[in-house]
Structures are given as structure tokens and as C-alpha cells.
């Protein structure tokens, strides 16, 4: 990536740069908009031709042949769903003739995934198998189309259904912390950043309904701007996925998938809602009085999304667009009272769009081709500018193809990205107006071998990239939240990763699990390090002189991360389920032969749960688990060592149907022994212990 400083540029040159930027943005938007308009204009509906429709019909039963009312049947490609009636029947009308993937789910049963062709020769008959295992039957994040995780070369996992309800947290990272290979960089118990295989922040891409989130969560004090409690399921891809989603997907991808609205076609109106009562306690002493003069973060995040899907010839077309407005302020003292401007005031507007064409099978080959566009405007205000105002434009073209030959499933994909960034001059940051142009090529190739039903051996090799953030490039001032003076690296190059992983997955009878090994090599790895110097700055709240340690962003030629993820679940008895999990990762700066910072300590846990028959209408469970975390003395820059510890957790709950509605009561006792420990991934570990005994009671229902 070339960097051209222009601190002495004339107004005419700056104007010319902005004009060039807007022309490039316009080209990207015009390409996507023109393609969408052409396809829509030539579709049968636009030409006034009647579009043929059909109805998807079927019945859902258990393995004994009894009807199962209350099961949810979802057509994944178009987001349509229906709930089975008292005789187990369902019907979804207004469907165009094509091949679809349906997902059938009901509490206490293993999910069911099937491909169907419309028009149907006969109504479907679906038999659900009772199961207490947390089986993920589908992922839409791994290939941009619905696929059984057993057939995906990419390592994936999901949080959904009853497990998601039990783990519901405000913080997305804390909700996912129970998954193997996923950890939390925490700032207290309500703010956290997800870590996937040792990577976090801008190296983990977060999606909302498959649309990328753009916010200021690269700061350690802020987490992703999405609430896990609104999700139907949360899918996680462990490992690079830039071939599908572009920059930032170096460590992995998290996709928060919302619940589909019930289908109201060919039937009366519907109403849906939910209610939740939450009560928690902790062994910490209560705070008698709020520090009204202390620093406060104010965050606002607004998103408008538009998604469409239609059949056009032999293609299933899908478009997704989003406008996101993200605002972040920090106020203290007079600024908190509204008597002075905020300490910093950042506003980010992002416009993004994807257009994807999924083609019908050509022989044994299925796949997708797509184009993406993005325009972003960052405005910096406030007393302390963290980054300069800037505009970013980007575009991409990608393709992914998959083929199944006998017991083998093969996948290959490629993506090309271009990006242009233009920043304004900022005297406080001592930065002139600058432009940066970059391009990157990502790729992925993988294979899955299934020697017998329920067993899969997978291997994957992926190349991904990450463009440096504005903060990493251009910051040059105090970062009071971290109590340090930070200096960016304006000529930083994009990171490029090459990841190889292999896994074995089992889903047979009462056993479900996966073990994966991986190595991720990242070139131009960008990180921050103390210089040993100090800088005196004026505190905007009161004008006192504050001495801060100086930190500077630097790049190393190569970094590597290698590790193991393990998750196994087994029904030891009809009413007893055993779950275990283990993950470990080592990160190394290959240039200095020193550990990378903030590498999670090895972790393992075992949980035993007694429960009623999984298919029972009224369910109850009680469980006990132990979490074991090793000491971490393999330290990177400014890391603090922590000792090993063990925690004991208890869980219990029940679900009852009252007045035709399910009510669920869940109780969790975390750290039941009130053990004192320090979490290596807690930003408070230097002056505070981890969470003490915590009792959480949650009552929830659907309305």
C-alpha cells in the first residue's frame, strides 16, 4: 500500500483528491446499482409477466409417527417460515419454482436439514429424532449459502436455541465464551471483545444478518455494537474468511442471525413478542455513590437494512444493503454536564451493499458469484481528536464454488478487493492530508472426506488480509482511557495471513464433537509497544499536567499462531449429558522470537447435566461444571502474569407450557465457591479480582 503525505498540498490538490475519491466511489456504487437494476428490470415481475408460484407442504412427526405441533419450518434462502399445527402439518405458499433448503427445529429434538425441489411431487414427511445434544445443523456464514457444518471445510460452531437462551448476555463476547476457541477480552462483565484463536479487535469481523458492522470497537474499551439477545442464532467461523467478507476476517467471523418473522401469507395477521425478567447478584460491595464527575462513554448505533431475494432464470439472486450510523463520545467534568464539548466526538457513517448470484447445480458444481461496495465517512470532533476525519471507498468481486464427488466435498473461492482512503489535515495530530490506495487478493481451498455417515475429516487453506484502521495509522496523541500517549504508523502495510487447519468431526448417535488443529501465519503483523519514553499532556478536564507513557504502533515481518480446539458432547444416559471443551493457542513474533501479547491461557472444562426426556413438553434440568484455566507466564509486551485457577458452576431450569405459551426459568450460580482469581484477559486484572459468586435468575417467555 503506497502512502503519499501531502501536508503542503494546495487547496486545488486537496479538492482534486476528493473529486477523484468521489468518482471512484461513484463507479463502485454504479456497478452494483446498475447490475441490480438490470436484473430487476429483466425479471418476469418487472415485465408484467405472472410469476409462477407453488406451495411447500409437509408434516412433521417424531420417530414413533406422532404429530409434532409447534415445530418451526424455515426456508433458509428466502427467510420464510411456518409453525406446524396440532396435526404436525405446515404450508408455505407463494414460493417460486426452484431448489430450496429447509430447516426444521423443535425444542428437545435434533434439527433437521433437507434440500427440496418445487414444485413437489408429494408432501414432505419429516421425522425428528429426540436429542439433548447441541447439534448445529446449518451454517449460512461458511459459504454464504445454507450448508451442513459437517460438509464445510471451514471450522464453524453456533450458539442457538436453548443454549443461546441460557447464555443470553448483553455482551456478545461473553455470550460466546462457552464455545471452544472463543474467548473474551473483558472490561468488566458487560463489555467484552471476542477473541477467536488468539486474535481480536479488527482481526475478528462481526456481522449482523450477514452484513458487516463498522464501528469504533477497535478500542479496547468498546465491544461490538450488537446485542446477542436479539439473535435467533450466532454463527462463528474459526479462521480466516476474507474470501467471503473482505478485510478484517483474519482471525474469524461472527454472524448474529436474527429470528425470521413468521410467514403471514395466505393466513391471518400475526403478533409476536417476548418478555424477560433478569436478576443477578455478586459478592462485591455495593457502590454507595456514583462518581458523577468521572469519565463516561456515550454510544449510539443506528442501522437500516434492506434484503431481497428472487429467482432470475437459473439464478437465485440476493441483495443486502445497509446504512449504519455509529457515534462515540467521551465526556467528563464540564463536558459531562454539557458545559463544554466532549473530550472526543467521533461519527461514522457507512453505506455497504452486496449483490450475490447463486447458480443452480451445473453437473456436480454449485456456487455463488458476487460484488460488494462500501463507502464510509468518518468525522472527528471534540477537544482531543483521536484520528483525522477521513473517507473510505472500497469494492470487491468474489466467487465460491463447491462440488461433491462421492465421499468428497471440495470447495474453492477467490476474491479481489480494492480500497481508497483519503484523510483531512489535522494540526492537533500533526498529520497532513493523505491518500492511500490498496488492493488485495484472498483465496480459499478446502476438502471434506466423509468415510461413513456422521464422520468427517476436513482440511482447509485460506489466505486473508486486513487493512490497518485509521487509529493504527494516524493516531498521535493521548489515549486517556488507556492512560498512555499513542503514536500511529502512517506507512503501515496491510496484514496478510495464510492459515491451515485440519479437523475431525463426529455426529453419530449420542456423540457429537470436533477436534481441530491450526496454524495461522500473519505477515506485516501490526501491534502496539511501549517505547520507554513519557509525554506530558494537558488534561482537558481541569488543565492539570498529566504524564503518560508513550506507546507506538510497529509492524513485524511475520507472526504465527498455532493451537488446538476441542469440543465433545455425549449422552451417557437417556437423562445424562456430558460436555467437555479445551482450547490452547500460542502466538509468536517470529522476528523477535517473543510471545505475542494477550494470548489466552490454556482452558478446559467439564459439565454434567441431568435432564428429563428431551422431547418432553415440560422440561427440567440441573447441572454442575468445573472450569480449569492454566497459568499464563508466556508474556508479550506489557502483559501481566496470572496464576492457574478452577471455578465451579451450577445450573438449573425448567420449561412449562402455560396458557398455550412456553415459560422458561433458568438459574445460574457462577463461581459457586467464591474463588479469588485473576483473569489474564481482563483489563482490570492489575487491580481487581475476577467475578465472585454470582447468582443469575432469568424468566423468559414468547408472546
Buried (B, 14 or more C-beta within 10 A) or exposed (E): BEBEEBEEBEEEEBEEBBEEBBEBBEEBBEBBBEBBEEBBEEBBEEEEEEEEEBBBBBBBBBEEEEBBBBBBBBBBBBBBBBBBBEEBBBBBBBBBEBBBBBBBBBBBBBBBBEEBEBEBEEEBEBBBBBBBBBBBBBBBBBBBBBBBBBBBBBBBBBBBBBBBBBBBBBBBBBBBBBBBBBBBBBBEBEBBBBBBBBBBBBBBBBBBBBBBBBBBBBBBBBBBBBBBBEBBBBBBBBBBBBBBBBBBBBBBBBBBBBBBEBBEEEEEEEEEEEEEEEEEEBEEEEEEEEEEEEBBEEBEBEBEBEBEBBBBEEBBBBBBBBBBEBBBBBBBBBBBEEEBBBBBBBBBBBBBBBBBBBBEEEEEEBBBBBBBBBBBBBBBEBBBBBBBBBBBBBBBBBBBBBBBEEEEBBBBBBBBBBBBBBBBBBEEBEBBBBBBBBEBEBBBBBBBEBEEEEBBBBBBBBBBBBBBBBBBBBBBBBBBBBEBBBBBBBEBBBBBBBBBBBBEBBBEEBEBBBBBBBEBBBBBBBBBBEEEEEBEBEBBBEEEEBEBBBBBBBBBEEBBBBBBBBBBBBBEEEBBBBBBBBBBBBBBBBEEEBBBBBBBBBBBBBBBBBBBEBBEBEBBBBBBBBBBBBEBEBBBBEBEEBEEBEBBBBBBBBBBEEEEEBBBBBBBBBBBEEBEBBBBBBBEBEEEBBBBBBBBBBBBBEE
